[in-house]
Amino acid sequence: MLIGEFVNSLNADFFVGVPHSQLKALCDYLMNNYDSTHHIIAANEGNTVGIAAGYHLATNKIPVIYLQNSGQGNIINPVASLINEQVYDIPAIFVIGWRGEPNFKDEPQHIFQGQITLQLLDVLNIKYLIVDENTSVDEIKSLQSMSRRIAYVIKKNALTYNNQIKFSNQNKIIREEAIKHIIKVSGEDPIVSTTGKTSRELFENRTEHSHDFLTVGSMGHTSSIAFGIALNTDKKVWCIDGDGSMIMHMGALPVIGQSGVKNLSHIVINNGSHESVGGFPTAAKNLNLSKIAEDCGYDKVACVDDFDSFDKELNLMKNFNGLCFLEIKTAIGSRKDLGRPSTSPQDNKINFKK
C-alpha cells in the first residue's frame, strides 16, 4: 500500500511515535509532510501515549501513535491506566511494526515479542488489523468503526514510499572508529553496549567476545545493566550508550549518579539520531548531555568531538576512581557490510558471566 493512501485513510492530523525500521515509509512521509506541531518523535513508547492523551484532551480529535512491537511493554501502563475505557476512555490509533512475525526469520530479541504481539493487543482490548501489501483502504477504514482504540499491525514491506530521507550531521568522528578506541583503552574490562549498530560494531571489532555484554534488545536499559554489574564487581565497567537509548529512560541517570558507585564509565555516542532504525532525529541534538549527567551526580563529565580529546578523556577515565560520563559527538552512518553477532544471546550471557 502506498503510504499516502494509508495515512489519508486514518483521517488524523497528529502523529506521535518512536521510529522503527519497519515503519520507515511512515516516518519518512511524516517528516516530509508534517511540522513539529503535528508530528512528534517521543522519548519512549509510554511517552507517546501520554502526549497523545493530551492532544485528545485539548482538541477532542483522535491521535495516531506509531511504534515497533518491542515497545508494547512501554505502553502497557498508560494504555491500561490512562486511556482504557474504564478510566478516561481516550481514543487512539496505534500503528505497530511487527518484528519477529511467526514463521519469518528475525533477530533473537524479536522472536518472543513477535509471538505475543497480537496477544498483548487482545489483553489490552485493542482491536487490530494485520496490514500487508494487499490490504485495501476500505479495510483500513472499516476497523475505525469497531472500537475507540485500534491498532494496525504492519507486516514487512506493507507500506511503500519513494521519497526516503537521508539524514546527516556535521560531526566528523565515525562511531565504529570511536568504539575501536574504547576497546583499546578498556582492555579486558567488561563492556556493556547498547542495542543496534553499536553492539554490532563492538562485536565485529573484537576477537575475544567474552568481555562484552551486547544489549541486543531492551533499548534504554544499557546503563542500568552496566550499573547493576558495577555494583557487584571491583572491575572497571564501561557502558557504551547511545543518545536515543539514554533519552528513552533518562531516569536511570540520577539513580546511578546518586548511588556512590565508583567503577562505572558511561560513554554516550551522540549523533542526534535513531540511526539503527533510519536516522530519524532524537531530542539530544541540542542537549548538553554531560551537564545533565553532572547534575545527576556523576563525578567526572566531559564532552568531546575530536579523537585527540576523546583519547585523553578515555585514559583519564581508565584511571579515575569515580563515576564518569563522556559524551562524544559522532557522524551518522555505518559501513554497508556491517554484520550481526554470530553468537546467540544465551552464549553471550554465559561467556560474559565466566
RODO-2510 file (C-alpha; in nm, 4 decimals, decimal comma):
residues 354
     n   res          X          Y          Z
     1     m     0,0000     0,0000     0,0000
     2     l     0,1250     0,3491    -0,0815
     3     i     0,1985     0,5370     0,2390
     4     g    -0,0066     0,8390     0,1331
     5     e    -0,3172     0,6220     0,0937
     6     f    -0,2597     0,4657     0,4337
     7     v    -0,2093     0,7950     0,6176
     8     n    -0,5084     0,9604     0,4496
     9     s    -0,7299     0,6658     0,5402
    10     l    -0,6536     0,7227     0,9104
    11     n    -0,8319     1,0606     0,8956
    12     a    -0,5965     1,2111     1,1549
    13     d    -0,3680     1,5142     1,1706
    14     f    -0,1500     1,4363     1,4732
    15     f     0,1165     1,1655     1,4911
    16     v     0,3484     1,0764     1,7768
    17     g     0,5855     0,7821     1,7963
    18     v     0,9240     0,6188     1,8255
    19     p     1,0892     0,5488     1,4862
    20     h     1,1198     0,1938     1,3625
    21     s     1,2840     0,0485     1,0512
    22     q     0,9717    -0,1453     0,9537
    23     l     0,7792     0,1828     0,9645
    24     k     1,0434     0,3814     0,7769
    25     a     0,7995     0,4640     0,4965
    26     l     0,5608     0,6155     0,7520
    27     c     0,8381     0,8035     0,9344
    28     d     0,9825     0,9439     0,6115
    29     y     0,6364     1,0511     0,4980
    30     l     0,5619     1,2250     0,8274
    31     m     0,8992     1,4036     0,8308
    32     n     0,8352     1,5285     0,4768
    33     n     0,4735     1,6351     0,5209
    34     y     0,4044     1,7316     0,8851
    35     d     0,5530     2,0066     1,1019
    36     s     0,6606     1,9776     1,4647
    37     t     0,3141     2,0584     1,5983
    38     h     0,1597     1,7663     1,4100
    39     h     0,4388     1,5089     1,4338
    40     i     0,6395     1,4391     1,7500
    41     i     0,9231     1,1879     1,7923
    42     a     0,8893     1,0867     2,1558
    43     a     1,1443     0,9656     2,4119
    44     n     0,9802     0,6248     2,4545
    45     e     0,6569     0,4491     2,3699
    46     g     0,4854     0,5202     2,7022
    47     n     0,5659     0,8860     2,6439
    48     t     0,3753     0,8676     2,3137
    49     v     0,0550     0,7613     2,4877
    50     g     0,0759     1,0496     2,7343
    51     i     0,1335     1,3029     2,4567
    52     a    -0,1495     1,1527     2,2527
    53     a    -0,3851     1,1712     2,5517
    54     g    -0,3015     1,5381     2,5998
    55     y    -0,3654     1,6053     2,2318
    56     h    -0,7102     1,4465     2,2547
    57     l    -0,7982     1,6370     2,5736
    58     a    -0,7125     1,9673     2,4033
    59     t    -0,8701     1,9005     2,0628
    60     n    -1,1216     1,6150     2,1002
    61     k    -0,9511     1,4579     1,7972
    62     i    -0,8072     1,1081     1,7653
    63     p    -0,4247     1,0833     1,7703
    64     v    -0,2087     0,8296     1,5885
    65     i     0,0671     0,6534     1,7845
    66     y     0,3370     0,4599     1,5997
    67     l     0,5907     0,2173     1,7439
    68     q     0,7784    -0,1067     1,6963
    69     n     0,6159    -0,4019     1,8697
    70     s     0,9186    -0,4237     2,1008
    71     g     0,7838    -0,1036     2,2566
    72     q     0,4487    -0,2565     2,3517
    73     g     0,5772    -0,3169     2,7035
    74     n     0,6355     0,0569     2,7456
    75     i     0,2750     0,1421     2,6531
    76     i     0,1025    -0,1098     2,8812
    77     n     0,0808     0,1160     3,1862
    78     p    -0,0649     0,4282     3,0184
    79     v    -0,2885     0,2182     2,7931
    80     a    -0,4291     0,0240     3,0883
    81     s    -0,4438     0,3016     3,3487
    82     l    -0,4977     0,6174     3,1410
    83     i    -0,6749     0,5708     2,8083
    84     n    -0,8675     0,2490     2,8844
    85     e    -1,2478     0,2720     2,8697
    86     q    -1,2735     0,2072     3,2449
    87     v    -1,0513     0,5061     3,3218
    88     y    -1,0545     0,8129     3,0892
    89     d    -1,1749     0,6313     2,7761
    90     i    -0,9431     0,8192     2,5377
    91     p    -0,9436     0,7062     2,1740
    92     a    -0,6219     0,6277     1,9892
    93     i    -0,4988     0,4700     1,6680
    94     f    -0,1836     0,2593     1,7008
    95     v     0,0425     0,1739     1,4070
    96     i     0,2721    -0,1089     1,5144
    97     g     0,5622    -0,2522     1,3167
    98     w     0,5623    -0,6302     1,3522
    99     r     0,9142    -0,7637     1,4055
   100     g     0,9521    -1,1321     1,4870
   101     e     0,6402    -1,2275     1,2969
   102     p     0,5880    -1,6033     1,3419
   103     n     0,7272    -1,8237     1,0618
   104     f     0,9637    -1,5480     0,9429
   105     k     1,3335    -1,5359     1,0306
   106     d     1,4333    -1,2442     1,2532
   107     e     1,6853    -1,1460     1,5183
   108     p     1,6697    -1,3310     1,8556
   109     q     1,5424    -1,0295     2,0518
   110     h     1,2352    -1,0064     1,8277
   111     i     1,1217    -1,3690     1,8274
   112     f     0,9252    -1,3902     2,1540
   113     q     0,7974    -1,0338     2,1203
   114     g     0,6688    -1,1193     1,7741
   115     q     0,4879    -1,4247     1,9102
   116     i     0,2981    -1,2248     2,1740
   117     t     0,2294    -0,9055     1,9754
   118     l    -0,1324    -0,9882     1,8927
   119     q    -0,1957    -1,1461     2,2349
   120     l    -0,0921    -0,8236     2,4071
   121     l    -0,3359    -0,6265     2,1938
   122     d    -0,6122    -0,8707     2,2900
   123     v    -0,5286    -0,8338     2,6602
   124     l    -0,5335    -0,4542     2,6273
   125     n    -0,8718    -0,4733     2,4497
   126     i    -0,7360    -0,3076     2,1353
   127     k    -0,8990    -0,4215     1,8115
   128     y    -0,6440    -0,4765     1,5344
   129     l    -0,5963    -0,5348     1,1640
   130     i    -0,2868    -0,7011     1,0164
   131     v    -0,1718    -0,4885     0,7231
   132     d     0,0236    -0,6306     0,4296
   133     e     0,0864    -0,5079     0,0749
   134     n    -0,2600    -0,6277    -0,0328
   135     t    -0,4642    -0,4548     0,2390
   136     s    -0,7211    -0,2132     0,0960
   137     v    -0,8188     0,1364     0,2056
   138     d    -1,1692     0,0076     0,2780
   139     e    -1,0265    -0,2460     0,5236
   140     i    -0,8249     0,0291     0,6935
   141     k    -1,1328     0,2469     0,7321
   142     s    -1,3642    -0,0320     0,8450
   143     l    -1,1570    -0,1003     1,1568
   144     q    -1,2127     0,2560     1,2773
   145     s    -1,5796     0,1879     1,3446
   146     m    -1,5114    -0,1150     1,5653
   147     s    -1,3537     0,0416     1,8719
   148     r    -1,2196     0,3648     2,0208
   149     r    -0,8748     0,2083     2,0498
   150     i    -0,7490     0,0250     1,7421
   151     a    -0,4181    -0,0941     1,6016
   152     y    -0,2786    -0,1567     1,2567
   153     v    -0,0108    -0,4249     1,2797
   154     i     0,2250    -0,3616     0,9891
   155     k     0,3996    -0,6537     0,8213
   156     k     0,7318    -0,6133     0,6434
   157     n     0,7082    -0,4241     0,3115
   158     a     0,3389    -0,3485     0,3667
   159     l     0,3872     0,0276     0,3205
   160     t     0,5828     0,1857     0,0360
   161     y     0,7225     0,5363    -0,0144
   162     n     0,9710     0,6569    -0,2728
   163     n     1,0831     0,9854    -0,1149
   164     q     1,3155     0,8499     0,1531
   165     i     1,5170     1,0877     0,3700
   166     k     1,8949     1,0639     0,4100
   167     f     1,9991     1,2053     0,7472
   168     s     2,3401     1,3519     0,8273
   169     n     2,5116     1,5953     1,0632
   170     q     2,8340     1,7974     1,0726
   171     n     3,0236     1,5730     1,3146
   172     k     3,3490     1,4164     1,1897
   173     i     3,4045     1,1179     1,4195
   174     i     3,2841     0,7798     1,2892
   175     r     3,1166     0,5720     1,5606
   176     e     3,2913     0,2473     1,4719
   177     e     3,6306     0,4184     1,4971
   178     a     3,5340     0,5565     1,8385
   179     i     3,4421     0,2046     1,9515
   180     k     3,7861     0,0800     1,8428
   181     h     3,9448     0,3433     2,0679
   182     i     3,7291     0,2319     2,3622
   183     i     3,8294    -0,1313     2,3030
   184     k     4,1975    -0,0373     2,3085
   185     v     4,1784     0,1553     2,6366
   186     s     3,9363    -0,0744     2,8193
   187     g     4,1460    -0,3864     2,7604
   188     e     3,9872    -0,6792     2,9427
   189     d     3,7446    -0,4672     3,1442
   190     p     3,3781    -0,5606     3,0903
   191     i     3,1847    -0,3546     2,8350
   192     v     2,8053    -0,3252     2,8121
   193     s     2,6906    -0,1894     2,4747
   194     t     2,3559    -0,0534     2,3652
   195     t     2,1173    -0,2051     2,1135
   196     g     2,1518    -0,1633     1,7392
   197     k     2,4621    -0,0848     1,5372
   198     t     2,6764    -0,0047     1,8418
   199     s     2,6700    -0,3658     1,9635
   200     r     2,7171    -0,4940     1,6090
   201     e     3,0274    -0,2776     1,5637
   202     l     3,1660    -0,3779     1,9023
   203     f     3,1240    -0,7454     1,8149
   204     e     3,2923    -0,7100     1,4768
   205     n     3,5952    -0,5323     1,6222
   206     r     3,6650    -0,7833     1,8982
   207     t     3,8481    -1,1137     1,8639
   208     e     3,7647    -1,2044     2,2254
   209     h     3,3930    -1,1550     2,2906
   210     s     3,3662    -1,2756     2,6494
   211     h     3,4364    -0,9272     2,7907
   212     d     3,1281    -0,7747     2,6249
   213     f     2,7586    -0,7884     2,7038
   214     l     2,5655    -0,6974     2,3890
   215     t     2,2295    -0,5440     2,4769
   216     v     2,0544    -0,6531     2,1578
   217     g     1,7066    -0,5606     2,2869
   218     s     1,5547    -0,3670     2,5798
   219     m     1,6522    -0,0274     2,4399
   220     g     1,7193     0,2367     2,7020
   221     h     1,8314    -0,0030     2,9743
   222     t     2,2000    -0,0363     2,8839
   223     s     2,3228     0,1976     3,1573
   224     s     2,1086     0,0193     3,4165
   225     i     2,2577    -0,3179     3,3205
   226     a     2,6088    -0,1758     3,3439
   227     f     2,5242    -0,0156     3,6789
   228     g     2,3963    -0,3449     3,8180
   229     i     2,7235    -0,5105     3,7152
   230     a     2,9400    -0,2294     3,8555
   231     l     2,7730    -0,2556     4,1949
   232     n     2,8842    -0,6172     4,2184
   233     t     3,2415    -0,6213     4,0892
   234     d     3,5705    -0,4460     4,1613
   235     k     3,6440    -0,4259     3,7893
   236     k     3,6076    -0,1054     3,5899
   237     v     3,2825    -0,1356     3,3905
   238     w     3,2400     0,0508     3,0606
   239     c     2,8962     0,1344     2,9230
   240     i     2,8710     0,2322     2,5557
   241     d     2,5338     0,4020     2,5274
   242     g     2,3553     0,5986     2,2546
   243     d     2,1720     0,9288     2,2688
   244     g     1,8370     0,7714     2,1780
   245     s     1,8874     0,4977     2,4356
   246     m     1,9883     0,7414     2,7100
   247     i     1,6882     0,9662     2,6471
   248     m     1,4474     0,6725     2,6324
   249     h     1,4929     0,6012     3,0039
   250     m     1,6805     0,9049     3,1306
   251     g     1,5508     0,8447     3,4816
   252     a     1,8329     0,5927     3,5233
   253     l     2,0907     0,8737     3,5397
   254     p     2,0016     1,0218     3,8812
   255     v     1,9714     0,6705     4,0263
   256     i     2,3221     0,5887     3,9029
   257     g     2,4574     0,9330     3,9875
   258     q     2,3437     0,9231     4,3499
   259     s     2,4462     0,5618     4,4147
   260     g     2,8073     0,6237     4,5116
   261     v     2,9371     0,3685     4,2587
   262     k     3,2982     0,4469     4,1621
   263     n     3,3870     0,1951     3,8906
   264     l     3,1473     0,2816     3,6072
   265     s     3,2451     0,4772     3,2951
   266     h     2,9345     0,5767     3,0975
   267     i     3,0077     0,6787     2,7376
   268     v     2,7261     0,8185     2,5240
   269     i     2,7812     0,8165     2,1492
   270     n     2,5674     1,1091     2,0394
   271     n     2,4866     1,1516     1,6709
   272     g     2,1465     1,3091     1,7387
   273     s     1,9634     1,0265     1,5682
   274     h     1,7926     0,6908     1,5964
   275     e     2,0403     0,5651     1,3394
   276     s     1,9733     0,1922     1,3674
   277     v     1,6125     0,2478     1,2563
   278     g     1,6671     0,5027     0,9811
   279     g     1,8481     0,8032     1,1280
   280     f     1,5415     0,9913     1,2500
   281     p     1,6304     1,2723     1,4929
   282     t     1,6381     1,2446     1,8714
   283     a     1,5973     1,5294     2,1183
   284     a     1,9689     1,5038     2,2018
   285     k     2,0833     1,7181     1,9122
   286     n     2,0685     2,0403     2,1136
   287     l     2,1162     1,8973     2,4643
   288     n     2,4255     1,9175     2,6827
   289     l     2,4178     1,5554     2,7939
   290     s     2,7325     1,5851     3,0048
   291     k     2,5789     1,8732     3,2015
   292     i     2,2717     1,6600     3,2670
   293     a     2,4966     1,3812     3,3950
   294     e     2,6822     1,6264     3,6178
   295     d     2,3557     1,7497     3,7677
   296     c     2,2553     1,3870     3,8278
   297     g     2,5650     1,3283     4,0409
   298     y     2,8341     1,1874     3,8103
   299     d     3,1802     1,2675     3,9486
   300     k     3,3601     1,3411     3,6226
   301     v     3,1968     1,4550     3,2992
   302     a     3,3216     1,5687     2,9585
   303     c     3,2055     1,6222     2,6005
   304     v     3,4358     1,5770     2,3002
   305     d     3,4148     1,5973     1,9220
   306     d     3,7686     1,5026     1,8129
   307     f     3,9877     1,1967     1,8646
   308     d     4,2684     1,3748     2,0496
   309     s     4,0284     1,4905     2,3199
   310     f     3,8498     1,1559     2,3166
   311     d     4,1695     0,9565     2,3751
   312     k     4,2745     1,1943     2,6524
   313     e     3,9426     1,1536     2,8319
   314     l     3,9384     0,7744     2,7864
   315     n     4,2764     0,7433     2,9534
   316     l     4,1695     0,9706     3,2388
   317     m     3,8578     0,7585     3,2864
   318     k     4,0619     0,4386     3,2874
   319     n     4,2499     0,5505     3,5969
   320     f     3,9834     0,7633     3,7670
   321     n     3,8298     0,6370     4,0905
   322     g     3,4796     0,7676     4,0451
   323     l     3,1675     0,7692     3,8318
   324     c     3,2483     0,9002     3,4831
   325     f     3,0373     1,0280     3,1947
   326     l     3,1733     1,1045     2,8492
   327     e     2,9686     1,2341     2,5573
   328     i     3,1226     1,2002     2,2119
   329     k     2,9681     1,3742     1,9119
   330     t     2,9715     1,1444     1,6083
   331     a     2,8554     1,1375     1,2489
   332     i     2,5525     0,9461     1,1263
   333     g     2,6352     0,6402     0,9201
   334     s     2,7888     0,2947     0,9174
   335     r     2,9567     0,0707     0,6634
   336     k     2,7251    -0,1219     0,4334
   337     d     2,8782    -0,4620     0,5099
   338     l     2,8284    -0,4343     0,8869
   339     g     2,7433    -0,7786     1,0184
   340     r     2,5498    -0,9041     1,3192
   341     p     2,6690    -1,1045     1,6206
   342     s     2,7280    -1,4665     1,5231
   343     t     2,6793    -1,5956     1,8781
   344     s     2,3417    -1,6363     2,0476
   345     p     2,2327    -1,4109     2,3363
   346     q     2,2476    -1,7152     2,5655
   347     d     2,6103    -1,7862     2,4680
   348     n     2,6938    -1,4181     2,5116
   349     k     2,5489    -1,4264     2,8635
   350     i     2,7305    -1,7473     2,9670
   351     n     3,0678    -1,6331     2,8354
   352     f     3,0323    -1,2871     2,9858
   353     k     2,9452    -1,4271     3,3301
   354     k     3,2531    -1,6515     3,3194
***
